[in-house]
């Protein structure tokens, strides 16, 4: 059994192809490659922590793709997920839609967990930085108290910056990344000052 991390699939989101320079001719190709790449590395007994922004576009087209993904899937909602707690009271009732689509669990907010015997935080949002030019969602970002942070949200901007590791598909060949790969990155990468 292997543990994987990933983020920012944006299933069904046509505009993300241009925004992030994804190498796909259309949303159908992007969706198919994301599903195929996931299932090429994730087995039925593996666990995948999805750090937000899994699906956009028309819900009836994008949400069913979740059910085609292998493994035990845990969603940490991001700002584009309709069940993200940052959307207020209207979000929590929508968690059931994501569970019905194929997620096994939903965990809100920054959460501490152990990755390769090291305590880290996981959250969709990084300590700082954004996918665009200006930082957003400041009150929902984790507080930087010196822990490594696994996150998404910044798409192609970086893979590792300081103690932040972007697990988004745009910097991991559109494929979930295994825990041991992240552990090696944390052990070997020089930590630059933020």
C-alpha positions, 0 to 999 in steps of 0.5 A: 500500500502506497500513499500519494499526494496530488492537487489541482486536477481541475477536471472539466475546466477548459480554461486551465489548459491555457492558464497553465500551459497544459499540453492538451488540445481540449478538456476531453484529452486533459480529463482522459490523461489525468484519469489514465495517469492516476490509475497507472500509479495508484492501486485499489489499496493505495491512499491518495490525499487530494489537496483541492481543486479537483473538478470544475466545469459542468458538474454532471461531466466533471464529478463522475470522473472522481469515481473512475480514480483508483484508491482510497481518496481523501479530499482537502477542498480547495477554493474551487471545490464547492464544498470548501469551508471558505465558502461559508455555510453553503459549502458543508451540505455539498460535501455529500456530493463529493462523497457520492462522486467517489471520495471516501473522506473530506477533511477541511482546513490545514491538517497536520499529518506524518509523512515519512516519519516527519510531521507536516501540514497539508492544505490546498493553500500555500503559506504564501504565493498564488496562482495569479499575480496577487495573493488571495484567501489570506485568512484561510492560509496555514500559519507558518510555524516552521513545518513543511507544508504540502499544498496545491493552488500555485499550479506551475509556479514552483515544485518546492519553495522553502518548506512548501512542496506543491503536489499539484499535477502541473509540476508532477507530470499530471500524476499523483506523487508518492510519499517517498518521493516527497520525503526524498525531496524534503530530505535533499532539497536545500531549504531556501529562506522564504 
